[in-house]
Amino acid sequence: MTVADPEVYYDPYDFEIDTDPYPIWKRLRDEKPLYYNEKHDFYALSRWVDVEKCSSDWPTYVSSKGTLLELIKMDFPIPPGSIIFEDPPDHDVHRAMLSRVFRPKKIAELEPKVREFCARSLDPLIGAGGFDFVGNLGAEMPMRTIGYLLGIPEEDQEAIRKAVDASLKLGEDGKPVVAEVDISAMSRMFEEYIDWRAEHPSDDLMTEMLNAEFEDVDGKTRKLNRDELLGYINLIAAAGNETTTRLIGWAGKVLAEHPDQRAEVAADPSLIPNTIEELLRFEAPSPVQARYITKDVEHYGQVVPAGNVMLLLTASANRDERKFPDGDRFDIHRKIDRHVSFGYGVHFCLGASLARLEGRVALEEVLKRFPTWDVDYANAVQARTSTVRGWEKLPVVTA
């Protein structure tokens, strides 16, 4: 007698599922490519072709009501300056302005500073017998890099990172706590820096954004107002800290589980850029994107009415065998034309080049000092959020 498999169930707030969602996401791709969760009232798409297509269809799957399920359900008021929560034409205007401060040349010039920040974190750990990929490196170097870009003193950077972490966490019961976090408090943390830079300009992003002129949607040439500027700085600080921290944590875990491939990379650093791309594909730091649906849509013979929320499971799409053969296998030699870990379409991540630079340099500097390590799983702690996925603590033992 064959016992039928239970109905597949996916819940972004379930800690047990989040520990390893890939088996469930595979079942969704195979059995329920359009999935509906009655408990939280959302739909989800898990296949590459659907995630890619819907990510670029911004008029139908909009970001202006939020890109987190809980924000959309709360009808949370979106503050100005949050381009990830905007749609064209406002998004295009603001993105074009912000892209000037993320010019490829400017990002490339950061490499010596990123390398210095890595060395400051790692050098004191040589001979210590181990370190924490997140606590000692992943949470330190990205924070210092963004702080350096924004001109924020190092003594204040830790408080900002903790505020960002708090805004993303889920409670012990698995429910989002975003309503309990005073989002405006993070903005207030930046106000004194804005006032200081207005009177004492410097060569940093804060000064550049204060002085940047752009043509808004009404055709008026102007500078960012205070609320917009605060929104941008909040966004840069949050995005610049959180996802790169998760990428570095995954590098520690995944390469420990694939020691032969790690040895290859240690012996040949030219493999590191593709290794970073494979890490991003294999363990996307931001695995789920929410969109509000503006008109009735049809997927797999079922109509989804306007006004519903669609989750685009980008991390599932990255392992879809229809796009990536043997997608659940980590392979540093995999040929990757693109993945969707940085999004796709108009919302492709502005900070992608910075994240790639930080990931590459971090892995180079780790392997120089620690070519082998094992994860101390007894003391590792997975972070619990509904939007980013990774490690809060990832201690490793080194030789």
Order of alpha helices (4+ residues) and beta strands (2+ residues): alpha-alpha-beta-beta-alpha-beta-alpha-alpha-alpha-alpha-beta-alpha-alpha-alpha-alpha-beta-beta-alpha-alpha-alpha-beta-beta-beta-beta-alpha-alpha-beta-beta-beta-beta
